[in-house]
């Protein structure tokens, strides 16, 4: 996983976390494309009755370099993050190299009622937030009794 | 805007203890150390950098714009906090740390103390 949890001096809860992650890995398989864990950018997805909210954690990128596409109910986020590693000829030592660099691509399958015309995307604090409206017909309605 | 993040808190550890470990790059050159850290979702005012003794602590609170009534269905960033600590070595000058934070990406520059800068030693020929 990209972002690991740290529980200092707490082995039991660390084991608990492992177990939970394994469970989640099995339980969460909503579509054939699924959502693979651990890629870049890390993603959170949430639902409201009116919309689907997708958060892609892609810090330090020029928003113009991120491409968001919605085609046939599949949302694709692609882009590139430049490497900040020193050039080989520089007299520098890399002690830790964990941050992602290079081209990235992540795909989310949207529910059937997602409206391709009702998509908005914002980039703030290094998080790309895509909000996809659901079609009116799919929203819960109160049916009046005559 | 709201402070809510779409996470489920895990009851077994106190909430203040739990944090995600942000990925970092650490590069050393002759003049000092450059540290890059990814802290997406942390606004500038929720980032906390601290140097105490020889310990550097990077801490940030995630603040996402979450519409009312949202139910999380998938969360990889599943805690509202990042934290990571580093022990600085003696030759680093903790008083001259420079920090930049831009779109969730942190850059720290920790220069080496004057006396620790590399010097070319002249060899006197007798």
Contacts between the chains, C-beta under 8 A, distances in Angstrom:
chain1	res1	chain2	res2	distance
A	1	B	76	7.1
A	2	B	23	6.7
A	2	B	76	6.9
A	3	B	20	4.2
A	3	B	21	6.6
A	3	B	22	6.8
A	3	B	23	7.4
A	3	B	76	6.9
A	3	B	77	6.0
A	3	B	82	7.6
A	4	B	20	6.8
A	4	B	21	4.6
A	5	B	18	6.4
A	5	B	19	7.2
A	5	B	20	5.9
A	5	B	21	7.0
A	5	B	78	7.9
A	5	B	79	6.3
A	6	B	18	7.9
A	6	B	19	5.9
A	6	B	20	7.5
A	6	B	21	4.9
A	6	B	83	6.8
A	6	B	84	7.8
A	7	B	13	5.8
A	7	B	17	6.8
A	7	B	18	6.6
A	8	B	17	7.3
A	10	B	13	6.0
A	10	B	17	7.5
A	12	B	12	7.6
A	13	B	10	7.4
A	13	B	12	4.9
A	13	B	13	4.9
A	16	B	10	7.7
A	16	B	12	6.2
A	17	B	10	7.6
A	20	B	10	7.9
A	28	B	74	6.4
A	35	B	74	5.5
A	37	B	76	6.1
A	38	B	76	7.5
A	41	B	40	7.5
A	42	B	40	7.7
A	42	B	76	4.1
A	42	B	77	5.3
A	43	B	74	6.9
A	43	B	76	5.6
A	44	B	6	5.7
A	44	B	64	7.9
A	44	B	72	6.6
A	44	B	74	6.5
A	44	B	75	4.7
A	44	B	76	6.3
A	44	B	77	5.7
A	44	B	78	7.9
A	45	B	72	7.4
A	45	B	73	5.2
A	45	B	74	4.2
A	45	B	75	7.8
A	46	B	6	4.9
A	46	B	66	7.1
A	46	B	70	4.2
A	46	B	71	6.1
A	46	B	72	4.7
A	46	B	73	6.2
A	47	B	70	6.7
A	47	B	71	5.4
A	47	B	73	5.6
A	48	B	67	5.3
A	48	B	68	7.5
A	48	B	69	5.2
A	48	B	70	4.9
A	48	B	71	7.4
A	49	B	69	7.1
A	50	B	67	8.0
A	51	B	67	6.7
A	53	B	66	7.3
A	53	B	67	6.3
A	53	B	70	5.8
A	55	B	6	7.8
A	55	B	41	7.7
A	55	B	64	6.2
A	55	B	77	7.6
A	57	B	38	7.9
A	57	B	40	3.8
A	57	B	41	6.2
A	57	B	76	7.6
A	57	B	77	5.5
A	57	B	104	7.5
A	58	B	40	6.6
A	59	B	38	4.8
A	59	B	39	6.6
A	59	B	40	4.0
A	59	B	103	5.8
A	59	B	104	3.1
A	59	B	105	4.5
A	60	B	38	7.1
A	60	B	102	6.6
A	60	B	103	5.5
A	60	B	104	6.4
A	60	B	105	2.8
A	61	B	103	6.9
A	84	B	25	6.3
A	84	B	27	7.9
A	84	B	36	5.7
A	85	B	25	7.2
A	85	B	27	7.2
A	86	B	27	5.9
A	86	B	29	7.1
A	90	B	29	7.0
A	91	B	29	6.3
A	91	B	30	6.2
A	92	B	27	5.4
A	92	B	28	6.4
A	92	B	29	4.1
A	93	B	27	7.1
A	93	B	28	4.7
A	93	B	29	7.6
A	94	B	25	7.2
A	94	B	26	7.4
A	94	B	27	5.4
A	95	B	26	4.3
A	95	B	27	7.1
A	95	B	28	6.1
A	95	B	33	7.9
A	96	B	24	5.6
A	96	B	25	6.1
A	96	B	26	4.1
A	97	B	25	5.6
A	98	B	23	3.8
A	98	B	24	5.7
A	98	B	25	6.6
A	99	B	23	4.9
A	99	B	24	6.7
A	99	B	25	4.9
A	99	B	36	6.0
A	99	B	37	7.9
A	99	B	38	5.6
A	100	B	23	7.4
A	100	B	38	7.9
A	122	B	65	7.7
A	123	B	103	7.4
A	124	B	65	7.3
A	125	B	40	6.7
A	125	B	41	5.6
A	125	B	42	6.1
A	125	B	43	5.2
A	125	B	63	7.4
A	125	B	103	6.6
A	125	B	104	5.1
A	126	B	38	7.5
A	126	B	39	7.3
A	126	B	40	3.7
A	126	B	41	6.7
A	126	B	42	7.8
A	126	B	103	4.4
A	126	B	104	2.1
A	126	B	105	6.2
A	127	B	40	5.1
A	127	B	41	4.7
A	127	B	64	6.5
A	127	B	104	6.7
A	129	B	64	7.4
A	129	B	65	6.3
A	131	B	67	7.5
